[in-house]
Amino acid sequence: DRCALARENLSWRGFPGDANNLSGRGYSPEACAAALYEGLVDGRWRLEAPLYEFYAAQARSWLQPVMGRADIAELARREARKLALTNAAIAALRQWRATNPAGDEGHLVVGASPAPVLAVWRRFNGDGGGDDMSMLVLGPATLATRVWQSLVARSAPGYAVSIAANRLGLLTSTAADADAAPDAANASAGPEVHGASAHTDVATLTVEDGGIVWRVTARADAAHDPRQAVAVRTRLYLGTLAVMLVAVALAGYLAIRTVRRELEVARLKSEFVSAVSHEFRSPLAAISHLSELLDAGRVPDDERRREYYGLIVNETARLRRLVENLLDFARLEEGRAEFQFDAMDVEPWLRDAVDEFQASRAAAGMQVETAVHEGLPAVRADAEALTTVVVNLLDNAVKYSPGCERVWVEAGPAHGGAEIRVRDAGPGIPEDEQPHVFDRFFRGRDAGAVSGTGLGLALVARTVEAHGGRVSVESRLGEGSTFVVWLPAWREEQA
């Protein structure tokens, strides 16, 4: 009787009535065989493999007429998955015994892709003092549904996996492609699953097997994420392109700036050569003409001859001063200028410098008014070099004061030193040109009618700086200009 074989199973499942009189209760042989088959698949009894295979084969043969039913087909699929997992566990144990690993923990991959089985093992000290080994076997269906499936829709095919037993880490590895895991509708059988969770990029599975609590965690692995790698490469390429564009733009800007500066320097040099040529030509022409008249005896009047001799002397001094300015500026620019510094009283030196300029032809009849305040400290200076500074400032004031009868020179103590101020009543200097008046070769846009080389004020600035002082300009349009030279006072320790 087929139902006799299922009597114990049906009694265990709590069927009502007498299990010995199943046919009288309306149970068909197929129902009895199905109940037996379900109990075998669910593992209701601890059976050795040969006995299980015998009963399972008998149940399947009795159910052959109804094997197409959905419930019977599902039982067959469940049995196939469990048998596959059981065989994998047996293979893992055999492989573990064959390799006989020396460590206390490790993992094995049993079977080939695309449906491998992952087995993780760990040794524990048993109650009797010996070593007990516990092994967790995760079949393809469990890996697919409980671990990988929750990540497939969220992450790229690259995941970092970690497995721990009782919070002790056993395995950290990477699954190269989650899509290779076979899809399964339900989790495979195995140890009891207490809970599973999945977050945006993390999936966690907790399994309890006796006294061992296994925890499997899978998370997206950026190092094996091709989309992440593409994004990194894209950012790298874009960053490199941006740096190259910035470098090209900067190089272009520097090139344009350099070309403009060179063109400006070339223009200034051309104007300088033209101005110097004119400055040299004027005194040379005057000296040459007056010398020819005197040499030819065409000046019979003694008074006129003395006047011509005086003009020659003045033009020669003008030419000498121009040459000395050029040579002094060149020596200052090259750092070869040599000064003889000594303690100098400002008042007598300044009056001598003004008298020297007043007697020159450059004064052109202009009256220079001098005012020196009392209490001026001595300064550390080269008297000859500073005389050149004052003469250049006075010459500049006279040239840019057309129609005026006088210029002013003042000196007084200021800020622990001496301050010399040269003032004119000329048209003044535009505000945008004032920062550049001490640049070499610079001439204002309204200076076209006034002769000059553009080096006088540059020479003044560099000479004053060499003395440890400073020079500045104060000017307003229509009110004239004042050039201020400040020199530090002489200290005894400088002797």
C-alpha positions in Angstrom: 0.0 0.0 0.0 1.6 3.4 -1.1 -0.1 5.2 1.9 1.6 2.8 4.3 5.0 4.3 3.3 3.7 7.8 4.1 2.0 6.9 7.3 4.7 8.2 9.6 5.1 11.4 7.5 1.3 12.1 7.5 1.1 11.5 11.3 4.0 13.8 11.8 2.3 16.5 9.7 -0.8 16.3 12.0 -3.4 14.8 9.7 -6.7 14.2 11.6 -8.0 10.7 12.2 -6.3 7.3 12.0 -3.3 7.3 9.8 -3.8 3.5 9.3 -7.1 4.0 7.5 -6.1 6.7 5.0 -8.1 5.2 2.1 -11.2 5.4 4.3 -10.7 9.1 4.9 -10.6 9.9 1.1 -6.9 10.2 0.6 -5.8 9.0 -2.9 -2.5 7.2 -3.5 -1.2 10.3 -5.4 -1.9 12.5 -2.4 -0.1 10.0 -0.1 2.9 9.9 -2.5 2.9 13.8 -2.8 2.9 14.1 1.0 5.8 11.6 1.2 7.7 13.4 -1.5 7.2 16.8 0.1 8.5 15.5 3.5 11.6 14.0 1.8 12.3 17.3 0.0 11.8 19.4 3.1 14.2 17.2 5.1 11.8 16.0 7.7 13.9 12.9 8.5 17.6 12.3 8.9 18.3 9.8 6.2 21.4 8.5 4.7 21.9 9.2 1.0 21.0 5.7 -0.3 17.8 5.5 1.8 16.8 9.0 0.7 17.4 8.2 -2.9 15.3 5.0 -2.6 12.2 6.7 -1.1 12.5 9.7 -3.4 12.7 7.4 -6.5 9.6 5.5 -5.3 7.7 8.7 -4.6 8.6 10.0 -8.1 7.5 6.8 -9.8 4.1 6.9 -8.0 3.7 10.5 -9.0 4.6 9.9 -12.6 1.0 10.3 -13.8 0.7 13.7 -12.2 4.3 15.0 -12.6 3.0 17.8 -14.9 1.0 19.4 -12.0 2.4 22.7 -10.9 2.9 21.7 -7.2 4.6 18.4 -8.2 6.9 20.2 -10.7 7.9 22.8 -8.1 8.8 20.0 -5.7 11.0 18.4 -8.3 12.8 21.8 -9.0 13.3 22.3 -5.2 14.7 18.8 -4.9 17.1 19.4 -7.8 18.4 22.6 -6.3 18.9 21.0 -2.9 20.6 18.0 -4.4 22.9 20.3 -6.3 23.7 22.2 -3.2 24.3 19.0 -1.2 26.6 17.7 -3.9 28.4 21.0 -3.9 28.9 20.7 -0.1 30.2 17.2 -0.5 32.5 18.3 -3.2 33.7 21.2 -1.0 34.4 18.9 1.9 36.3 16.5 -0.3 38.3 19.3 -1.8 39.0 20.7 1.6 40.1 17.3 2.9 42.2 16.7 -0.2 44.1 20.0 0.1 44.2 19.8 4.0 44.8 23.5 4.5 46.9 24.4 7.5 45.2 27.7 8.4 42.2 28.2 10.7 40.1 29.8 8.1 39.7 30.1 4.3 37.4 29.7 1.3 36.9 27.4 -1.7 35.2 27.9 -5.0 33.6 24.6 -6.2 32.5 24.2 -9.7 33.1 26.4 -12.8 31.5 29.6 -14.0 28.8 30.6 -14.6 27.3 28.7 -11.6 30.0 28.1 -9.0 29.5 27.4 -5.3 31.2 29.4 -2.6 32.3 27.6 0.5 33.8 29.4 3.5 35.1 27.4 6.5 36.6 28.1 9.9 38.0 25.9 12.7 36.8 26.3 16.3 37.9 24.8 19.5 35.5 22.2 20.6 34.3 21.3 24.1 36.5 18.3 24.2 39.6 20.3 23.4 39.7 19.2 19.7 39.2 21.3 16.6 35.7 21.6 15.1 35.2 22.9 11.6 32.1 24.8 10.5 31.5 25.5 6.8 29.1 27.8 5.1 28.1 26.8 1.5 26.4 29.3 -0.7 24.9 27.9 -3.9 24.3 29.8 -7.2 20.7 30.5 -6.4 21.4 32.0 -3.0 24.2 34.1 -4.4 22.0 35.3 -7.2 18.9 36.1 -5.3 20.2 37.1 -1.8 23.4 38.9 -2.7 23.8 39.9 -6.4 20.2 40.4 -7.5 19.7 43.4 -5.2 22.8 45.1 -6.7 22.3 44.4 -10.4 19.7 47.2 -10.8 21.8 49.7 -8.8 25.5 49.2 -9.6 27.9 48.3 -12.3 29.0 44.7 -12.7 31.8 44.8 -10.1 31.3 44.1 -6.4 33.4 43.7 -3.3 32.3 40.8 -1.1 33.2 40.2 2.5 32.2 37.1 4.6 32.6 36.9 8.4 31.9 34.2 11.0 31.0 35.5 14.5 32.4 38.9 13.4 35.7 37.5 12.4 36.5 38.3 8.8 37.2 35.2 6.5 37.0 36.4 2.9 37.2 39.6 0.9 37.1 39.2 -2.8 35.5 40.6 -6.0 32.9 39.2 -8.2 33.8 40.3 -11.7 30.4 40.1 -13.2 27.1 39.9 -11.3 25.1 39.3 -14.5 26.9 35.9 -14.9 25.1 34.5 -11.9 22.0 32.5 -12.9 18.7 33.9 -12.1 16.5 32.0 -9.7 13.0 32.7 -8.5 13.6 31.5 -4.9 16.6 31.2 -2.6 18.2 27.8 -2.3 17.9 25.7 0.8 20.7 25.7 3.3 21.2 27.1 6.8 18.4 29.1 8.3 18.4 32.7 7.0 17.5 35.1 9.8 17.5 38.3 7.8 18.7 40.1 4.7 18.8 43.7 3.8 19.8 45.7 0.7 20.7 49.4 0.6 21.5 51.7 -2.3 24.9 50.1 -2.9 25.1 47.4 -0.2 23.5 44.0 0.2 23.8 42.1 3.5 22.9 38.4 4.3 23.0 37.0 7.8 22.8 33.2 8.3 22.8 31.2 11.5 24.1 27.7 11.5 24.3 26.2 15.0 26.5 28.4 17.1 28.0 30.2 14.1 26.6 33.4 12.7 27.6 34.1 9.2 27.4 37.6 7.7 27.8 38.1 3.9 28.1 41.7 2.7 28.3 42.8 -1.0 28.9 46.4 -2.0 29.7 48.1 -5.3 33.5 48.0 -6.0 34.6 51.3 -7.6 37.9 49.7 -8.5 36.2 47.1 -10.7 33.3 49.4 -11.9 33.8 50.1 -15.7 31.4 53.0 -15.5 33.5 54.5 -12.7 36.7 53.9 -14.6 35.1 55.6 -17.7 34.1 58.6 -15.5 37.6 58.9 -14.0 39.1 58.7 -17.5 36.7 61.3 -18.8 37.5 63.7 -15.9 41.2 63.1 -16.5 40.9 63.9 -20.2 38.7 66.9 -19.6 41.1 68.2 -16.9 44.1 67.6 -19.2 42.3 69.4 -22.0 41.5 72.3 -19.7 45.1 72.6 -18.6 46.3 72.5 -22.2 43.8 75.3 -23.2 44.9 77.4 -20.2 48.5 76.9 -21.1 47.9 77.8 -24.7 46.0 80.9 -23.7 48.6 81.9 -21.2 51.4 81.3 -23.8 49.5 83.3 -26.3 49.0 86.2 -23.9 52.6 86.2 -22.9 53.7 86.1 -26.5 51.4 89.0 -27.4 52.6 90.9 -24.3 56.2 90.3 -25.2 55.8 91.4 -28.8 53.9 94.5 -27.7 56.7 95.3 -25.2 59.4 94.8 -27.7 57.6 97.0 -30.2 57.2 99.7 -27.5 60.9 99.4 -26.6 61.8 99.7 -30.3 59.6 102.7 -30.7 61.1 104.3 -27.6 64.6 103.6 -28.7 63.9 105.1 -32.1 62.5 108.2 -30.5 65.5 108.3 -28.1 67.9 108.1 -31.0 66.1 110.9 -32.8 66.0 113.1 -29.7 69.7 112.5 -28.9 70.6 113.2 -32.5 68.7 116.5 -32.3 70.2 117.4 -28.9 73.7 116.8 -30.2 73.1 118.5 -33.5 72.0 121.8 -32.0 75.1 122.6 -29.9 77.4 121.2 -32.5 75.9 123.3 -35.2 76.2 126.4 -33.0 79.8 125.7 -32.1 80.7 125.0 -35.7 79.1 128.1 -37.0 80.5 130.4 -34.4 84.0 128.9 -34.8 83.9 129.4 -38.5 83.0 133.1 -38.1 85.8 133.7 -35.7 88.3 131.7 -37.7 87.5 133.6 -40.9 87.9 137.0 -39.1 84.4 138.1 -39.9 83.8 139.3 -36.4 85.8 142.6 -36.2 84.1 143.8 -33.0 85.9 142.7 -29.7 82.7 142.8 -27.8 80.9 140.6 -30.4 83.9 138.2 -30.3 83.7 137.8 -26.5 80.0 137.1 -26.9 80.6 134.4 -29.5 83.3 132.9 -27.3 80.8 132.8 -24.4 78.2 131.1 -26.6 80.8 128.5 -27.6 81.6 127.9 -24.0 77.9 127.5 -23.1 77.2 125.2 -26.0 80.2 123.1 -25.1 79.0 122.8 -21.5 75.6 121.9 -22.8 77.1 119.2 -25.0 79.3 118.0 -22.2 76.3 117.8 -19.8 74.3 115.8 -22.3 77.2 113.3 -22.8 77.7 113.0 -19.1 74.0 112.3 -18.5 74.1 109.5 -21.1 77.2 108.0 -19.6 76.0 108.3 -16.0 72.7 106.7 -16.9 74.4 103.8 -18.7 76.7 103.2 -15.7 73.7 103.3 -13.3 71.7 100.8 -15.5 74.7 98.4 -15.6 75.5 98.8 -11.9 79.0 100.3 -12.6 78.4 103.8 -11.1 80.8 104.8 -8.4 80.0 107.5 -5.8 82.2 109.3 -3.3 79.8 109.6 -0.3 80.7 112.0 2.4 78.9 114.3 4.9 77.6 117.3 3.1 76.0 120.6 4.3 72.9 121.1 2.1 72.6 124.9 2.1 76.0 125.9 0.6 76.0 123.0 -1.8 72.4 123.8 -3.0 73.1 127.5 -3.5 76.3 126.7 -5.5 74.3 124.3 -7.7 71.6 126.9 -8.3 74.2 129.5 -9.2 75.8 127.1 -11.6 72.6 126.5 -13.4 71.6 130.2 -13.3 74.8 131.1 -15.1 74.3 128.5 -17.9 72.5 129.2 -21.1 69.9 126.6 -20.1 68.5 129.1 -17.7 67.5 131.3 -20.6 67.1 134.3 -18.4 64.8 132.4 -16.0 65.0 133.6 -12.4 65.6 130.9 -9.8 64.4 131.8 -6.3 66.0 129.8 -3.5 64.7 129.3 0.0 66.6 127.2 2.5 65.1 126.6 6.0 67.3 126.6 9.1 68.2 123.5 10.9 69.0 121.4 7.9 70.9 118.2 8.8 74.0 117.2 6.9 73.3 114.4 4.4 75.4 111.5 3.1 76.0 112.4 -0.6 78.2 112.7 -3.6 78.1 116.4 -4.2 78.8 116.2 -7.9 76.2 113.6 -8.5 73.5 115.5 -6.6 74.5 118.7 -8.5 73.6 116.8 -11.7 70.2 115.9 -10.0 69.4 119.6 -9.2 70.5 120.9 -12.6 68.4 118.3 -14.4 65.3 119.2 -12.3 65.9 122.9 -12.9 66.4 122.4 -16.6 63.2 120.3 -16.8 61.3 123.1 -14.8 62.6 125.8 -17.2 61.8 123.9 -20.4 58.2 123.1 -19.2 57.5 126.6 -18.0 57.1 128.6 -21.2 56.1 132.2 -20.6 57.0 132.1 -16.9 59.7 134.3 -15.4 60.9 132.2 -12.4 61.1 128.7 -10.8 61.5 128.0 -7.1 63.9 125.8 -5.1 63.2 125.1 -1.4 65.0 123.0 1.1 64.1 122.0 4.7 64.2 119.2 7.2 61.7 116.3 6.8 61.3 112.8 8.2 64.8 112.6 9.7 66.5 113.9 6.6 66.6 116.8 4.2 63.9 117.5 1.5 64.6 119.5 -1.6 61.6 120.8 -3.7 61.9 122.2 -7.2 58.6 123.9 -8.3 57.5 125.4 -11.6 54.4 127.2 -12.8 54.0 125.3 -16.0 50.9 123.5 -17.4 51.3 120.5 -15.0 51.4 116.8 -15.7 48.3 114.7 -16.4 47.5 112.3 -13.5 47.8 109.2 -15.7 51.3 110.1 -16.7 52.7 110.9 -13.3 53.6 107.3 -12.3 55.7 107.0 -15.5 57.7 110.3 -15.5 60.7 108.6 -14.0 60.7 105.8 -16.5 63.5 105.8 -19.1 62.7 107.2 -22.5 59.3 108.4 -21.3 58.0 111.7 -22.6 54.5 113.0 -22.1 52.1 113.4 -24.9 52.3 117.2 -24.6 56.1 117.3 -24.7 56.5 117.2 -28.5 57.5 120.8 -28.8 60.1 120.6 -26.0 63.5 119.1 -26.8 64.8 116.2 -24.6 65.9 112.6 -24.5 63.6 111.2 -21.9 66.5 110.3 -19.7 66.9 113.3 -17.4 64.2 112.3 -14.8 65.2 108.6 -15.0 68.8 109.6 -14.2 67.5 111.8 -11.3 65.5 108.8 -9.8 68.3 106.3 -10.1 70.9 108.7 -8.6 68.6 109.6 -5.6 67.9 105.9 -5.0 71.6 105.2 -5.0 71.9 107.7 -2.2 69.3 105.9 -0.2 66.7 108.6 -0.8 63.5 108.9 -2.9 62.0 111.2 -5.4 58.3 112.0 -6.2 56.2 114.4 -8.2 53.2 116.5 -7.2 51.3 118.1 -10.0 47.9 119.4 -11.1 46.9 120.5 -14.5 47.2 124.3 -14.9 48.9 124.7 -11.5 52.5 123.5 -12.3 54.6 120.7 -10.9 56.8 120.1 -7.9 59.5 117.5 -7.8 60.5 116.4 -4.2 63.8 114.8 -3.4 64.3 113.4 0.1 67.8 112.4 1.3 68.6 110.6 4.6 70.6 112.5 7.2 74.3 111.7 7.8 75.0 109.5 10.8 78.3 109.4 12.7 78.6 105.6 12.2 78.7 106.2 8.4 82.0 108.0 8.6 
